[in-house]
Amino acid sequence: MSDKPDNEADRSSRRDFVKAAVGAGLGITFVGCESIESDATVTEALAARDPDTTRADFQRPVVVNGKRMRVVDIHAHSEVTDVWPLIEGHPALGGDNPYSPNPLTKASDINTRLAAMDETGIDIQALSIAVGQYFHWAERDLADKIIRLQNEKLAEVCALYPDRFVPIGAVSLQHPDLAAAQLQYAVRQLGHRGVMITGSLDGEEVANPRFDPFWAKAEELDVVVFMHPRNFDEGASRFQGKGRLDNIIGNPLETTVALAHLIFEGTLDRYPGLKLVAAHGGGYLPSYIGRFDHCHNSDDRGCRGAELKRPSDYLRQIFFDSLVYKTRNLENLIFEAGVEQVVLGTDYPYGMENRNAVAHVLSVPGLSDAEREAILGGTLEKLLKLDKA
C-alpha cells in the first residue's frame, strides 16, 4: 500500500474528469473538506470500474444525489497492547510478541485512525481486535482476564467517540460456556454490538456442536457475529513460496470452509436468527455456490449433509462484507447473495485494506440510490443498532 500523495498533475487530471462526469449528470457526488478550484458544486463523481484500492477517491462526508450517506465499516481492527503483561513469556508464544512489530500506529493511535477514516469516507467503524491477538491456547482463567481487558478497552475508546466507533469484542471460544458469558457481559454491560470470531480454532470447526452455547447466546442477544479468518494452516506446505498465498488464498479459503460446515452440519438451521457477517465477501462460497447446490441436489456419494435446504438459500441468512476488490466480483456477490446481504468492509489498517471501499460500491452499475445507501451503511445501522448508540 502506498501513502504517497497525488501530485498536482494527478489532481488536475482528476478535476478534469470530475467536471466532465458532473456535466454528464452521473448523479453521485462527494463533498469533502476542500472544494475543487473553489467551486463547491464540482465534486467527485460516480467511480469508474475497478477503482484503485490503494488510494482513497471519496473522503468524508459522502453524498449520493444530494443525500448524505452514513458510511459504516464492519471490518476495522485495533490492538489492545495492555494485554501484553498478562501473556509475556508464556510458552505458547514461543518467544514471539504478537504486538511486535506492532502495535501499528494506525491500529492503536486514535488520531491517526480518525484522520484515515475521514480520508477514506468512513463515518463509523465497528472496532474489533486484530486476529493475531486471539489467544486460543489460553486456559480458562487467563482467557477470561484477556477478554475482559480487551473488551473493556474497546468499550472505553468507543465511549469517548460514540459518533465514530462502536465495539464488537472478542470471546474465549475455546471455552464455549465462558464465551457465552463473555458475550452477554460485553453486550449487556459494555454496550458491544456483537463479537468477532475466527473461522476455526486450531483446525477445529466452529460448526462443532460443542460451540452451540456460544451460537445460542449470540442468537438470543440478537447481535452481530463477524467471522474473520486466521490463515488456513492445513495448506501451509502448499502456500510456501512467493505471493503470500497463505493470505490471498488461505484467508478466503478458511472462511469458505467454515461457512460450508455451518451449512452442511446444520448450525444455520439450529440458529436461523444469527446475524452472521463473513469477512472478505465470504471467501469463495458465493462465487462457487452452484457447485454446492448441485452436490446437495444430486447427493453425489453422500454429498448432502444435515442442511434443510439448498446451500444457496443460506446466502440469505449470511451477511458478507464488500472486501472483494474488483467491481465484477462485488457485482457477483450482490447477484448471488442479494444486495440486502452485503455491507461495507475495508480491513483497516493492514496491508490488504481497501482504501477505496466507497468508490468500490459506487462503481457497481445498476444499483439504486437506496441500494447504495444500504451497502454503504444502512444495513449495518440496523445490524449494529446504531440508532441506540
Secondary structure, DSSP 8 states (H G I E B T S, - for coil): -------HHHHHHHHHHHHHHHHTT--EEE--SS-BTTBTT--B-S--SS--TTS----SSEEETTEEE--EEEEEEE--GGGHHHHTT-GGGTT--TTSS---HHHH-HHHHHHHHHHHT-SEEEEEE-GGG--TT--HHHHHHHHHHHHHHHHHHHHHSTTTEEE-B---TTSHHHHHHHHHHHHHTT---EEEEESEETTEETTSGGGHHHHHHHHHHT-EEEEE----GGGHHHH-SSS-HHHHTHHHHHHHHHHHHHHHTTHHHH-TT-EEEESGGGTTTGGGHHHHHHHHHHTTTS---S-SS-GGGGGGTEEEES---SHHHHHHHHHHH-GGGEE----BTSTT--TTHHHHHHTSTT--HHHHHIIIIIHHHHHTTGGG-
